[in-house]
Amino acid sequence: MAEVKWKGKDLFDLVCRTLGLRETWFFGLQYMIKDTMAWLKMDKKVLDHDVPKEEPVTFHFLAKFYPENAEEELVQEITQHLFFLQVKKQILDEKIYCPPEASVLLASYAVQAKYGDYDPTVHKRGFLAQEELLPKRVINLYQMTPEMWEERITAWYGQHRGRARDEAEMEYLKIAQDLEMYGVNYFAIRNKKGTELLLGVDALGLHIYDLENKLTPKISFPWNEIRNVSYSDKEFTIKPLDKKTDVFKFNSSKLRVNKLILQLCIGNHDLFMRRRKADSLEVQQMKAQAREEKARKQMERQRLAREKQMREEAERTRDELERRLLQLKEEATMANEALMRSEETADLLAEKAQITEEEAKLLAQKAAEAEQEMQRIKATAIRTEDEKRLMEQKVLEAEMLALKMAEESERRAKEADQLKQDLQEARDSERRAKQKLLEITSKSSYTQPMNSSTTTLPADLPTFSLISESLSFDFKDTDMKRLSMEIEKEKVEYMEKSKHLQEQLNELKTEIEALKLKERETAMDILHNENSDRGNSKHNTIKKLTLQSTKSRVAFFEEL
């Protein structure tokens, strides 16, 4: 709760201390007066400002001034994160125009910052369904489903593997800072002729735009050509460094707007000059700490990567041993089942052989009885012819029966021998199955200790811990030299990647061009496409404008 006597600086310092923010010169506390934006003054009491009377009074902690080069100027990670959040919101809210292909690339870095490295087993189709990643203008401009947008974002997201959150956010800012409307505050003004124009104030200087074109300035005045800025009522005056040149004057709609323009001019000019001087002791200290922290994090990431690799190798070894053990168990089960089938077959064959042998004995006995009957019939043959013929017939039948019985007896005897042979083979198969089961059992007993040591990771294997530890590193000269070499290597790699970045953006633009709904193009889209066709970009446009003489620029402004 702010005290009644607190000045703006007291409240601002409280917020900065709470956030752990040291790069305070970029930020401010913003509030609204009716329909006009205003910033809390540091040397004025909070309640003396023209703030809304209803409670609670709402202030927004926002970036007031933007860096020329985010990578070089933003030192603290918290500063980078706050800028990332603010710029991302401005792009999604369409306060900063972003072309469709660049929107997809920025979305992929935003996803990397939030989700970390892409993992297809975790980040499955539809995982971005609830995320707001693209401006609605871009979505409405193409005949593409959410799934199609997600596919294109994910394709780029997969290429950012290995980037930590702060690195992904910085890549986002490095791309966003080249957008034409990045960091520009626009104000409606009029020149001497009463022509309605826009004044843009940013880190590089003052820019004059047509009312309907916020992308391409018609005139630019860099800060190093401006000697003084002031206002009187609604008239704003800018004095060029060249005293022979006429002053640059324009009118705004409200006195309050002139106050805001003056604040932004002074703050941006101070930072412009500050960047061109040697860093203060505080900034040098912060940069040294940031370098050490970056080196510490890099070493920590390398350590975690090694631990992850070792853990994955151990898990692969464990899985392989478990798979091998399962295979051996299956082989043992199959061998045991084969043994049981062999034993059952052997028992069945033994029983069948015994029955066949008994049947053969019985047939042999019947054959002997038939032979005896034949002999008896011959001895008691009837002397009559009829009886003799009948007897001969009976003898013949008895002989045939005896022959048949003998053949059946012989067949049964052979079958019994065959069954005995099959029984012997079954017992041999049973013996071989027992021998194989014994071999498999011995292998399993040998492998089991290895498996028991792999079901849980070895005690000396590094493990992850969610408990933060107090770490300290003693950086030697060799460590810092190695780090410097790595940073230089990263710069070279980044330059090589940058060459392909525009090609990738052009490829995506060409790919989705056929799905564009031309009738939904906004004025901004048309202006951006015209600039792209001419090869104009934010920086080369401003550079061309500033090559003109200050006098000619002032004269051109007055004639607009």
C-alpha positions, 0 to 999 in steps of 0.5 A: 500500500503506497503512502500518501506522501510517496513520490512517483520514484518511491512507488517506481522503486518499490516495483523495481525492487520487487521484480529484482530489476536494475535496468530501471531506465527503460521502464515507467508507470503508465496511467490513463487521463480520460483518453490520453496516455500519461507516465508517472513523474518521478519527482512528483507526489503520486496523488498530485498527478491528475490520476483517476479519483476512483480507487484503486488507482491502476498503474501499468509497469511498462517499457517507456523507452526501447533499446536500439539493439536488444541483444547488446543493451538488455543485460538482465534476464528479467529485463529481456523477459519483460520486453519480450512479454510487452512486445509479444502482446503489442504484436498480437494486439496489432499495435505493431504490424508484423507480416504473416511469415514473420508472425509464424517465426516469432510464434515458434520462438514464443513456443520454444520459450514456453515449452522448451525443446520440441518432443513429438511424444509430448507435443502432439497434434493440437497442443497449441490449440489454446495458445494465442500465437498469431495476430487475428489479422494474419489468421483471417487473411488466409484460408487455413485451419488452426491445424495448418497454422500449428503445423507450420509453427511446429516445423520451425519450433523443432529447429530451435532445439537447445535454446533456453527460455532467455535465448528464445526470448532474445531471438524473438526480440532480435526479429521484432526490433526490425519491424517498422512500428517496433518501439515507435510512439505515434502522435497526431500533429499538424504542420504550418499548413494545417496538414494532418500528419503523424509524429513518431518518437523512438530510440533513433529520433523523430519521424514524420508519417502520412496519416494513413501510413505508419510504416514508412516515414516521409522525413526523419530527424536523428537525435544527434541532429537535434539541439533542443526540444520545447513546447508552448501551449499546443505548439512544439518546437525542435531546434536542429543542431545546425543553427543556420537551419530554421526551427522545426515546429508543429502543433498537437491536439492537446497540451497534455500530448505535448508534455508526453512528447517532451518526456519521450524526446528527452528520455530517448535522447538521453539514452541515445547519447548514453549508448555512445559513451563508455558504460557506467561502472554500474552497467559494467558490473551488471554486464560482467555479472551477466556474462558470468551468469551466462557462462554458469548457465551454459556449464549447467546446461552442458552438465544436465545434457551429459546427465540426460545422455547418461540416463538415456543410455542407462535406460536403453541398457536396462530396456535391452536387458529386460527384453533379453530376459523376457526372451529367455523366459519365453524360450524356457516356457516353450522348452518346458511345454515341449518337454511336457508334450514329449512326456505325454507322447512317450506315455501314450506310445508306451501304452499303445505298444503294450496293447498291440503286443497283447493283441499279437499274443492273442492272435497267435493263440487263436491261430494255434487253436485254429491249427489244432481244430484243423488237425482234429477235423482231418482226423475225424473226416467223414468217409462219405463223399458229401461229408468229404467235400464238406470237410474239404471245404471246412478245411480250406476255410480253416486253412484260410482263417489260419493264414489270415490269423498268421498274417495279422499276427505278423502285422501286429508284431511289426506294429509293436516293434515300430511303437517300441522304436517310436517310444525310444525316439520320444524318450530321446526327445524328452532327454534333449528337451530336459538338457535344453531347459537346463541350459536356459535355466543356467543362462537365466540365473547368470543374467538375473543379477545383471538385470537386478542391477539395471531395474533401478539406476546405479547409485553413482549415476547423476540424478535430477533434483528440483531443489535449488543449490547454492553454486559458486564458480571460480572463473579463470582466465582460460575459462573466460577466453574459452567462453569468449571464443564460444561467443564469437563462434556463436556470432559467426553461426548466427550470421550464417543462419541469418543468411538463410532466415530471409530465404525461409521466410520467403519460402513460407510466404510463397507456400501460403500465398495461394491460400491468401484472401486478397480481399481481406488485405488491410492497408498495412498489408498492402503498404508492407508488400509495396515496401518489400517489392521495392526492397525497403526496410526500416533501417535503410529507409531511415538511413536514406532520409537522414542523408538529406540535409536538415534544412531540406527536411524542415522545408519539406515538412512545412510544404506537406 
